[in-house]
Amino acid sequence: MNKFIKLLFLILILNSTKLFAQETTEAGSTENNGKQRPFKLGLYIGSYFANKYTAGVYDGYGFDIDGLRITDFDKSWMHEKIINQYGGGYGQPDQIALALGVNSSADWFFTKEDMPINMHYTPSFLLGLQCRYSVDDKNAISLNLNVAKLKIAGNFTMSTRPPTGSTQINNSIQTFGIQGGEQRLMIQVGYNRIIGDNEKANFFVEGGLNMTYSQFDKNEILINNLRIDLLEFYDYQGVQSGYTKLPKGMGFGAYAGGGLNITMSEKFTVQLLYSPSYEGIKIGNNPQLKWQHSIGLRAYYNF
């Protein structure tokens, strides 16, 4: 990686000397020979489709003080919140029974089999700052900084006992939602190549190194009108009831891409882009390189 970055800086220096070596006109201005300036700065907006591999870490089991995944249901975040803090386990009023519309904690049930399933990321916006240095008319070095705030969704169940006097025999099973939040910062350093000689529109391809910083942001459940934040580790008396270390970290990978490059004017360039990225997401006990996908629009200003 260090050799690759040094090579990029060497190319930038060599091409910078070409820029400063241009002839000066009698009026003291620099001739550009009809070519665009090498530096381009732009913005990116698009949609980001995250791989569901790491979505399971938002399933309500949570993490311990060392940042390791909790596997014991009795020590899970959801057990602590539903059974103990909100379910009357600390001698406080049973808010779960109230939310479910039953009389007491004897009329509702939450077990290991009710824990969340179908955890998945939902499509999110991807926003970024894009920098580009053109080596020549077709080749360029790019540095991209993209950010995404991801949402994760899934379902869990709870059971309630039939009301007294009801003809219903079996317990009612109700389904509720669980949500998670995650932040990602993606840093891309790579190469961009224009394919074609049309003055206005040409295809392009790109690729390079990808670094992704990921951070576990939030986790909450909703039982009818009762919203419970799984990251608030306090009981009803304000006493801290547990400690945890939320996962975060930097992962390394690669990215590629391709699309349509449109020259709007001497100052503005637009790119329509599809970009798959092979990212390492450092959340969970066993991070893996997985494919993520994005599609969007870049707009460059040519200096």
The 8 nearest C-alpha neighbors of each residue, nearest first, counted from 0:
[[1, 3, 2, 4, 208, 5, 6, 251],
 [2, 0, 4, 3, 5, 6, 7, 8],
 [3, 1, 5, 0, 4, 6, 7, 8],
 [2, 4, 0, 6, 1, 5, 7, 8],
 [3, 5, 7, 1, 6, 2, 8, 0],
 [6, 4, 2, 8, 7, 3, 1, 9],
 [7, 5, 9, 3, 4, 8, 2, 10],
 [6, 8, 4, 10, 5, 9, 11, 3],
 [7, 9, 11, 5, 10, 6, 12, 4],
 [10, 8, 6, 12, 11, 7, 5, 13],
 [9, 11, 13, 7, 8, 12, 14, 6],
 [10, 12, 8, 14, 9, 13, 15, 7],
 [13, 11, 15, 9, 10, 14, 8, 16],
 [14, 12, 10, 16, 15, 11, 9, 17],
 [13, 15, 17, 11, 16, 12, 10, 134],
 [14, 16, 12, 18, 17, 13, 11, 19],
 [17, 15, 19, 14, 18, 13, 20, 12],
 [18, 16, 20, 14, 15, 19, 21, 13],
 [17, 19, 15, 16, 20, 21, 14, 37],
 [18, 20, 16, 17, 21, 15, 22, 29],
 [21, 19, 17, 18, 16, 22, 15, 23],
 [22, 20, 19, 18, 30, 23, 29, 17],
 [21, 23, 30, 29, 20, 24, 19, 31],
 [22, 24, 29, 28, 27, 30, 21, 25],
 [25, 23, 27, 26, 28, 29, 22, 30],
 [24, 26, 27, 23, 28, 29, 22, 30],
 [27, 25, 24, 28, 23, 29, 30, 22],
 [26, 28, 24, 25, 23, 29, 30, 22],
 [29, 27, 24, 23, 26, 30, 25, 22],
 [30, 28, 23, 24, 22, 31, 21, 27],
 [31, 29, 32, 22, 23, 21, 28, 24],
 [30, 32, 33, 34, 29, 21, 35, 36],
 [33, 31, 34, 30, 35, 21, 29, 22],
 [34, 32, 31, 35, 30, 36, 265, 136],
 [35, 33, 32, 31, 36, 136, 37, 265],
 [34, 36, 37, 33, 265, 301, 31, 302],
 [35, 37, 302, 38, 301, 34, 31, 39],
 [38, 36, 133, 132, 35, 39, 134, 302],
 [39, 37, 132, 302, 36, 131, 301, 133],
 [40, 38, 301, 131, 300, 299, 130, 302],
 [41, 39, 130, 299, 300, 129, 131, 38],
 [42, 40, 299, 129, 298, 300, 128, 130],
 [41, 43, 128, 298, 129, 127, 297, 299],
 [42, 44, 297, 127, 126, 296, 128, 298],
 [45, 43, 126, 296, 295, 125, 127, 297],
 [295, 44, 46, 125, 294, 124, 296, 126],
 [45, 47, 124, 125, 293, 294, 123, 295],
 [46, 48, 293, 123, 125, 122, 124, 292],
 [49, 47, 122, 292, 293, 291, 46, 50],
 [50, 48, 291, 120, 47, 51, 292, 122],
 [49, 51, 291, 52, 290, 48, 289, 120],
 [50, 52, 54, 119, 53, 120, 49, 118],
 [53, 51, 50, 54, 55, 289, 119, 287],
 [52, 54, 55, 51, 56, 282, 283, 50],
 [55, 53, 51, 119, 56, 118, 52, 57],
 [54, 56, 57, 53, 58, 118, 52, 119],
 [55, 57, 54, 58, 53, 283, 61, 59],
 [58, 56, 55, 59, 179, 54, 218, 61],
 [59, 57, 55, 115, 56, 60, 118, 116],
 [60, 58, 77, 61, 57, 76, 75, 115],
 [61, 59, 75, 76, 69, 58, 77, 70],
 [60, 62, 59, 76, 69, 68, 75, 56],
 [63, 61, 68, 67, 69, 66, 243, 244],
 [62, 64, 243, 66, 65, 67, 244, 69],
 [63, 65, 243, 244, 66, 242, 62, 67],
 [66, 64, 63, 67, 244, 243, 62, 245],
 [65, 67, 244, 63, 62, 64, 245, 246],
 [68, 66, 62, 63, 65, 284, 69, 283],
 [67, 69, 62, 61, 70, 284, 63, 66],
 [68, 70, 62, 60, 61, 71, 75, 63],
 [71, 69, 72, 68, 60, 75, 74, 61],
 [70, 72, 74, 73, 69, 75, 60, 111],
 [71, 73, 75, 74, 111, 70, 78, 60],
 [74, 72, 71, 75, 78, 79, 111, 76],
 [75, 73, 72, 71, 78, 76, 79, 69],
 [76, 74, 60, 72, 78, 77, 73, 61],
 [75, 77, 79, 60, 78, 61, 59, 229],
 [78, 76, 80, 59, 79, 75, 81, 60],
 [77, 79, 75, 82, 81, 80, 76, 73],
 [78, 80, 83, 76, 77, 82, 81, 84],
 [79, 81, 84, 77, 78, 83, 85, 82],
 [82, 80, 85, 86, 78, 77, 79, 83],
 [83, 81, 86, 78, 79, 80, 88, 84],
 [82, 84, 88, 79, 86, 80, 89, 85],
 [83, 85, 80, 234, 86, 88, 79, 89],
 [84, 86, 81, 94, 80, 87, 83, 93],
 [87, 85, 93, 82, 95, 81, 83, 88],
 [86, 88, 93, 91, 90, 92, 89, 85],
 [87, 89, 83, 90, 86, 82, 84, 91],
 [90, 88, 87, 91, 83, 84, 234, 86],
 [89, 91, 87, 88, 92, 93, 83, 84],
 [90, 92, 87, 89, 93, 88, 235, 85],
 [93, 91, 87, 94, 90, 86, 85, 89],
 [92, 94, 87, 86, 95, 96, 85, 91],
 [93, 95, 97, 85, 96, 92, 86, 98],
 [94, 96, 98, 86, 97, 93, 85, 99],
 [97, 95, 99, 101, 98, 103, 94, 93],
 [96, 98, 94, 100, 95, 99, 101, 93],
 [99, 97, 95, 96, 100, 225, 94, 223],
 [100, 98, 96, 97, 101, 95, 223, 222],
 [99, 101, 97, 98, 96, 102, 95, 103],
 [102, 100, 96, 99, 103, 106, 97, 107],
 [103, 101, 96, 106, 100, 104, 97, 105],
 [102, 104, 105, 96, 106, 101, 93, 107],
 [103, 105, 106, 107, 96, 93, 86, 102],
 [106, 104, 103, 107, 108, 102, 160, 96],
 [105, 107, 160, 104, 159, 103, 101, 102],
 [106, 108, 159, 158, 104, 105, 160, 96],
 [109, 107, 158, 157, 159, 110, 106, 105],
 [108, 110, 157, 113, 158, 107, 111, 156],
 [111, 109, 112, 113, 108, 114, 157, 72],
 [110, 112, 113, 114, 72, 109, 73, 78],
 [111, 113, 110, 114, 109, 156, 115, 155],
 [112, 114, 156, 111, 110, 155, 109, 157],
 [113, 115, 155, 111, 112, 116, 156, 110],
 [116, 114, 155, 154, 58, 153, 113, 117],
 [115, 117, 118, 154, 153, 155, 114, 58],
 [118, 116, 153, 119, 154, 115, 152, 55],
 [117, 119, 153, 152, 116, 54, 55, 151],
 [120, 118, 54, 51, 151, 152, 117, 121],
 [121, 119, 151, 150, 51, 49, 54, 152],
 [120, 122, 150, 151, 123, 119, 149, 152],
 [123, 121, 48, 47, 46, 120, 124, 49],
 [124, 122, 47, 46, 149, 121, 125, 148],
 [123, 125, 46, 45, 47, 147, 126, 122],
 [124, 126, 147, 45, 46, 47, 44, 146],
 [127, 125, 44, 146, 145, 43, 124, 147],
 [126, 128, 145, 43, 144, 42, 146, 129],
 [127, 129, 42, 144, 143, 41, 43, 145],
 [128, 130, 143, 41, 42, 40, 142, 127],
 [131, 129, 40, 142, 141, 39, 143, 41],
 [130, 132, 141, 39, 140, 38, 142, 40],
 [131, 133, 38, 140, 37, 139, 141, 134],
 [134, 132, 139, 37, 135, 138, 140, 131],
 [133, 135, 139, 138, 132, 14, 37, 136],
 [136, 134, 133, 138, 137, 139, 37, 14],
 [135, 137, 138, 133, 134, 193, 34, 139],
 [138, 136, 193, 135, 192, 139, 194, 133],
 [139, 137, 192, 135, 134, 191, 133, 136],
 [138, 140, 133, 191, 134, 132, 190, 141],
 [141, 139, 190, 132, 131, 189, 191, 133],
 [140, 142, 131, 189, 130, 188, 190, 132],
 [141, 143, 188, 130, 187, 129, 131, 189],
 [144, 142, 129, 187, 186, 128, 130, 145],
 [143, 145, 186, 128, 127, 185, 129, 187],
 [146, 144, 127, 185, 126, 184, 143, 128],
 [145, 147, 184, 126, 183, 125, 127, 185],
 [148, 146, 125, 183, 182, 149, 124, 126],
 [147, 149, 182, 181, 183, 123, 150, 146],
 [150, 148, 181, 180, 123, 147, 182, 151],
 [149, 151, 180, 179, 121, 120, 181, 152],
 [150, 152, 120, 179, 178, 119, 180, 121],
 [153, 151, 178, 118, 119, 177, 120, 179],
 [152, 154, 118, 117, 177, 176, 116, 115],
 [155, 153, 176, 115, 175, 177, 116, 174],
 [154, 156, 115, 114, 175, 113, 174, 176],
 [155, 157, 174, 113, 173, 175, 172, 114],
 [156, 158, 109, 173, 172, 108, 113, 174],
 [159, 157, 172, 108, 171, 107, 170, 173],
 [160, 158, 107, 171, 170, 106, 108, 161],
 [159, 161, 170, 106, 107, 162, 171, 158],
 [162, 160, 170, 167, 165, 159, 163, 171],
 [163, 161, 165, 164, 160, 101, 167, 106],
 [164, 162, 165, 161, 160, 166, 167, 102],
 [163, 165, 162, 166, 161, 167, 168, 160],
 [164, 166, 167, 162, 163, 161, 168, 160],
 [167, 165, 168, 164, 161, 163, 162, 169],
 [168, 166, 165, 169, 161, 170, 162, 164],
 [167, 169, 166, 170, 161, 165, 160, 171],
 [170, 168, 167, 171, 161, 160, 172, 159],
 [171, 169, 160, 159, 161, 158, 172, 168],
 [170, 172, 159, 158, 173, 169, 160, 161],
 [173, 171, 158, 157, 170, 156, 159, 174],
 [172, 174, 157, 156, 158, 171, 175, 159],
 [173, 175, 156, 155, 154, 157, 172, 176],
 [176, 174, 155, 154, 222, 156, 221, 173],
 [177, 175, 154, 221, 153, 220, 155, 178],
 [176, 178, 220, 153, 154, 152, 219, 221],
 [179, 177, 152, 219, 151, 218, 220, 153],
 [178, 180, 218, 151, 217, 150, 57, 152],
 [181, 179, 217, 150, 216, 149, 151, 218],
 [180, 182, 216, 215, 149, 214, 148, 150],
 [181, 183, 148, 214, 213, 147, 149, 216],
 [184, 182, 213, 147, 212, 146, 185, 148],
 [183, 185, 146, 212, 211, 145, 213, 186],
 [186, 184, 211, 145, 210, 144, 146, 183],
 [187, 185, 144, 210, 143, 209, 211, 145],
 [186, 188, 209, 143, 142, 208, 189, 185],
 [189, 187, 142, 208, 207, 141, 143, 209],
 [188, 190, 207, 141, 206, 140, 208, 187],
 [189, 191, 140, 205, 206, 139, 141, 207],
 [190, 192, 205, 139, 138, 204, 140, 141],
 [193, 191, 138, 204, 203, 137, 205, 194],
 [192, 194, 203, 137, 202, 195, 138, 201],
 [195, 193, 202, 203, 201, 192, 196, 137],
 [194, 196, 201, 197, 193, 202, 200, 203],
 [197, 195, 198, 201, 194, 200, 193, 199],
 [198, 196, 199, 200, 195, 201, 194, 261],
 [197, 199, 196, 200, 262, 201, 261, 195],
 [200, 198, 262, 261, 197, 201, 263, 260],
 [201, 199, 261, 260, 197, 262, 198, 259],
 [202, 200, 260, 195, 259, 194, 197, 203],
 [201, 203, 259, 194, 258, 260, 193, 195],
 [204, 202, 193, 194, 257, 192, 258, 259],
 [205, 203, 257, 192, 256, 191, 258, 193],
 [206, 204, 191, 256, 190, 255, 192, 257],
 [205, 207, 255, 254, 189, 190, 256, 191],
 [206, 208, 189, 254, 188, 253, 190, 255],
 [207, 209, 253, 188, 187, 252, 189, 254],
 [208, 210, 253, 187, 252, 186, 254, 251],
 [211, 209, 251, 186, 185, 250, 252, 187],
 [212, 210, 185, 250, 249, 184, 213, 251],
 [211, 213, 249, 184, 183, 248, 250, 185],
 [214, 212, 183, 247, 248, 182, 211, 280],
 [213, 215, 247, 182, 181, 216, 246, 183],
 [214, 216, 181, 246, 245, 247, 217, 180],
 [215, 217, 181, 180, 214, 182, 218, 179],
 [218, 216, 180, 179, 215, 219, 230, 181],
 [217, 219, 179, 229, 178, 228, 180, 57],
 [220, 218, 228, 229, 178, 227, 177, 179],
 [221, 219, 177, 227, 226, 176, 178, 222],
 [220, 222, 226, 225, 176, 223, 227, 175],
 [223, 221, 225, 175, 224, 226, 98, 220],
 [222, 224, 225, 221, 98, 99, 175, 226],
 [225, 223, 222, 226, 98, 221, 99, 227],
 [224, 226, 222, 223, 221, 98, 227, 95],
 [227, 225, 221, 220, 224, 222, 228, 219],
 [228, 226, 220, 219, 229, 221, 225, 80],
 [227, 229, 219, 230, 231, 218, 220, 226],
 [228, 230, 219, 218, 231, 227, 76, 80],
 [231, 229, 228, 232, 218, 217, 219, 76],
 [232, 230, 229, 233, 228, 227, 234, 239],
 [231, 233, 241, 240, 239, 230, 234, 242],
 [234, 232, 239, 240, 238, 237, 231, 235],
 [233, 235, 237, 236, 238, 84, 240, 239],
 [236, 234, 237, 233, 84, 91, 238, 89],
 [235, 237, 234, 238, 233, 239, 91, 89],
 [238, 236, 234, 235, 233, 239, 240, 232],
 [239, 237, 233, 236, 234, 240, 235, 232],
 [240, 238, 233, 232, 241, 237, 234, 242],
 [241, 239, 233, 232, 238, 234, 242, 237],
 [242, 240, 232, 239, 243, 233, 64, 63],
 [241, 243, 64, 63, 232, 244, 240, 239],
 [242, 244, 64, 63, 62, 245, 66, 241],
 [245, 243, 66, 64, 65, 63, 246, 62],
 [244, 246, 66, 215, 243, 247, 62, 214],
 [247, 245, 282, 215, 66, 214, 244, 283],
 [248, 246, 214, 213, 282, 281, 215, 245],
 [247, 249, 281, 212, 213, 250, 214, 246],
 [248, 250, 212, 211, 281, 213, 210, 251],
 [249, 251, 279, 211, 280, 281, 210, 212],
 [252, 250, 210, 279, 209, 278, 211, 249],
 [251, 253, 278, 209, 277, 279, 208, 210],
 [254, 252, 208, 209, 277, 207, 276, 278],
 [253, 255, 276, 206, 207, 209, 277, 275],
 [256, 254, 206, 205, 274, 275, 276, 207],
 [257, 255, 274, 205, 273, 204, 206, 275],
 [258, 256, 204, 203, 272, 273, 205, 274],
 [257, 259, 272, 271, 203, 202, 273, 260],
 [258, 260, 202, 271, 270, 201, 203, 261],
 [259, 261, 270, 201, 200, 202, 269, 203],
 [262, 260, 200, 269, 199, 268, 263, 270],
 [263, 261, 268, 199, 264, 200, 269, 267],
 [262, 264, 267, 268, 261, 269, 199, 265],
 [265, 263, 267, 266, 262, 268, 199, 261],
 [266, 264, 267, 35, 301, 263, 262, 268],
 [267, 265, 301, 264, 300, 268, 302, 263],
 [266, 268, 300, 264, 263, 299, 301, 265],
 [269, 267, 262, 299, 263, 261, 298, 300],
 [270, 268, 298, 261, 297, 260, 299, 262],
 [269, 271, 260, 297, 259, 296, 272, 261],
 [272, 270, 296, 259, 258, 295, 297, 260],
 [271, 273, 258, 295, 257, 294, 270, 296],
 [274, 272, 294, 256, 257, 293, 258, 295],
 [273, 275, 256, 293, 255, 292, 294, 272],
 [276, 274, 292, 255, 291, 254, 256, 293],
 [277, 275, 254, 291, 290, 278, 253, 292],
 [276, 278, 290, 253, 252, 289, 254, 288],
 [279, 277, 252, 288, 289, 276, 280, 251],
 [278, 280, 288, 250, 251, 287, 252, 281],
 [279, 281, 250, 282, 286, 278, 213, 211],
 [282, 280, 248, 286, 250, 249, 247, 279],
 [283, 281, 246, 280, 247, 286, 53, 284],
 [282, 284, 285, 286, 56, 281, 68, 246],
 [283, 285, 286, 67, 68, 282, 281, 66],
 [284, 286, 283, 287, 282, 281, 53, 280],
 [287, 285, 281, 280, 283, 282, 284, 279],
 [286, 288, 279, 289, 285, 280, 281, 278],
 [287, 289, 279, 278, 277, 286, 290, 280],
 [290, 288, 277, 278, 287, 279, 291, 50],
 [289, 291, 277, 276, 278, 50, 275, 292],
 [290, 292, 49, 276, 50, 275, 48, 277],
 [293, 291, 275, 48, 274, 47, 276, 49],
 [294, 292, 47, 274, 46, 48, 273, 275],
 [293, 295, 273, 45, 46, 272, 274, 47],
 [45, 294, 296, 272, 44, 271, 46, 273],
 [295, 297, 271, 44, 43, 270, 272, 45],
 [298, 296, 43, 270, 269, 42, 271, 299],
 [297, 299, 269, 41, 42, 268, 270, 43],
 [300, 298, 41, 268, 40, 267, 39, 269],
 [299, 301, 267, 40, 39, 266, 41, 302],
 [302, 300, 39, 266, 267, 299, 38, 36],
 [301, 36, 38, 39, 300, 266, 37, 40]]
